[in-house]
Structures are given as structure tokens and as C-alpha cells.
Amino acid sequence: MNGIDGLAEALRTGRKRARENAEQKAQRGVIEDGRVRIGARSYPMKAAVDADTSDGSRVWVQIARDGTAVIIGA
């Protein structure tokens, strides 16, 4: 493809590749009402380690592809 359509396709492909190859980093969150809050966003949670999951606990999480915060540390 040429022109605008070709450029749009190239940008889509590049963004998809960058998203798939990006290294995920742990983020710090706070547990509130059974969910993990990171900044202004809130995520459902699962625990991969034995950690305190009571309200107000600070935890380290990674966000899974399905949008779940997986607790990896406290």
C-alpha cells in the first residue's frame, strides 16, 4: 500500500510489535475494597505470593493481559 493507508498500516504494525515486545515492570499499588489502586486506576487482583491483602496494604503488582493485577510482592 502507498500513501496514507500505507503509513497507517505501518504505524499499527509498529505499535503492536512494541506492545508485544515491551518488558513489563512491577508497579506499586494500594489495596482498597478488594481491588488494587495504582494512581487513578483500579484493578481486580490475584495473589501469586503469600502477602497481606487487607485494605491499605501496599503491594507490588504486574498487570496481566486480562487486566488483572497479579500481586508479586508486598
C-alpha positions as CSV (number, residue, x, y, z in Angstrom):
1,M,0.0,0.0,0.0
2,N,1.0,3.5,-0.6
3,G,0.1,6.9,0.8
4,I,-1.9,7.5,3.9
5,D,-3.2,3.9,4.1
6,G,0.3,2.5,3.9
7,L,1.5,4.9,6.6
8,A,-1.4,4.0,8.9
9,E,-0.7,0.3,8.4
10,A,3.0,0.7,9.2
11,L,2.2,2.6,12.4
12,R,-0.3,0.0,13.5
13,T,2.2,-2.8,12.9
14,G,5.0,-0.9,14.8
15,R,2.8,-0.1,17.8
16,K,1.6,-3.7,18.0
17,R,5.2,-5.1,17.8
18,A,6.3,-2.6,20.5
19,R,3.5,-3.6,22.8
20,E,4.2,-7.3,22.4
21,N,7.9,-6.9,23.0
22,A,7.7,-4.4,25.9
23,E,9.2,-5.6,29.1
24,Q,6.6,-5.3,31.8
25,K,7.7,-3.6,35.0
26,A,6.3,-4.1,38.5
27,Q,4.1,-1.2,39.8
28,R,3.4,-0.1,43.4
29,G,-0.3,-0.2,44.4
30,V,-2.6,0.0,47.4
31,I,-5.4,-2.5,48.2
32,E,-8.8,-0.8,48.6
33,D,-12.1,-2.6,48.8
34,G,-10.7,-5.9,47.4
35,R,-9.0,-4.2,44.4
36,V,-5.6,-2.7,43.7
37,R,-5.4,1.0,43.1
38,I,-2.5,2.3,41.1
39,G,-2.8,6.1,40.6
40,A,-6.3,6.8,39.4
41,R,-7.0,3.3,38.1
42,S,-8.3,0.3,40.0
43,Y,-7.8,-3.4,39.0
44,P,-9.2,-6.7,40.2
45,M,-6.4,-8.7,41.9
46,K,-4.9,-12.2,42.3
47,A,-2.0,-13.1,44.6
48,A,1.0,-15.0,43.2
49,V,2.7,-14.9,46.6
50,D,1.7,-15.1,50.2
51,A,1.2,-11.4,51.1
52,D,-1.1,-9.3,53.3
53,T,-4.1,-8.4,51.2
54,S,-6.1,-6.4,53.7
55,D,-7.3,-2.8,52.9
56,G,-4.5,-0.3,53.0
57,S,-1.7,-2.7,52.3
58,R,1.0,-1.6,49.8
59,V,1.9,-4.2,47.2
60,W,4.0,-4.7,44.1
61,V,1.9,-5.9,41.1
62,Q,2.2,-6.7,37.4
63,I,-0.8,-6.1,35.2
64,A,-1.8,-9.3,33.3
65,R,-3.2,-9.1,29.7
66,D,-6.7,-9.6,31.0
67,G,-6.4,-6.5,33.2
68,T,-5.9,-8.3,36.5
69,A,-3.3,-7.0,38.9
70,V,-1.1,-10.0,40.0
71,I,0.5,-9.4,43.4
72,I,4.1,-10.3,43.2
73,G,5.3,-8.8,46.5
74,A,4.5,-6.6,49.5
